[in-house]
Amino acid sequence: MELCAILLSWVIHLSDYGAVEGCPELRMVAHSWLEEQACEGRTCKVLGWYPGEGDVVYLDDRMDIEENLFHTSVALHEVVHWVQGVEGHLTRDCPTSMLAEREAYSIQQDYLTTYGEYYPVAAVLPMIACED
């Protein structure tokens, strides 16, 4: 719970969101489970997933979210999605979902660069788009 509170403070610091009530559970799960749930059973490189409702953020159990800065940033990214859901900014329509994803990647990147690290975390964004 302490790590989640720290991640929430980063979300508030790096965004326009205000304080929210509570904190999601950060649940470590097998990568195969994440692929089944988040990628509809396809092989993929997913490391974290927030299903759009509830108070659980799912993270790949191969990650060390307390000691590895990049892994912590993945947890932060998913906590951003949880906050978006709490604030009513996470919807099922594609354009809004794309904006939410861009915001989460932006906050994740800002977090990493605050620590002087650069990872191309949003490299996937140009490859995804809404169908016309």
Number of C-alpha atoms within 10 A of each C-alpha: 11 8 15 17 13 11 22 24 15 18 23 16 14 14 15 8 14 13 12 12 8 11 19 20 14 20 12 17 16 13 21 16 15 25 20 13 13 18 15 11 12 12 12 14 10 15 21 27 23 22 16 16 13 12 18 18 23 25 26 23 15 12 19 14 20 10 9 10 15 20 19 19 21 23 27 27 26 27 29 27 24 26 23 19 19 16 12 9 15 20 15 9 9 12 13 13 16 17 13 19 20 14 17 23 24 17 22 27 20 18 24 18 12 10 9 8 12 13 11 8 16 14 9 9 12 7 6 8 10 9 6 3
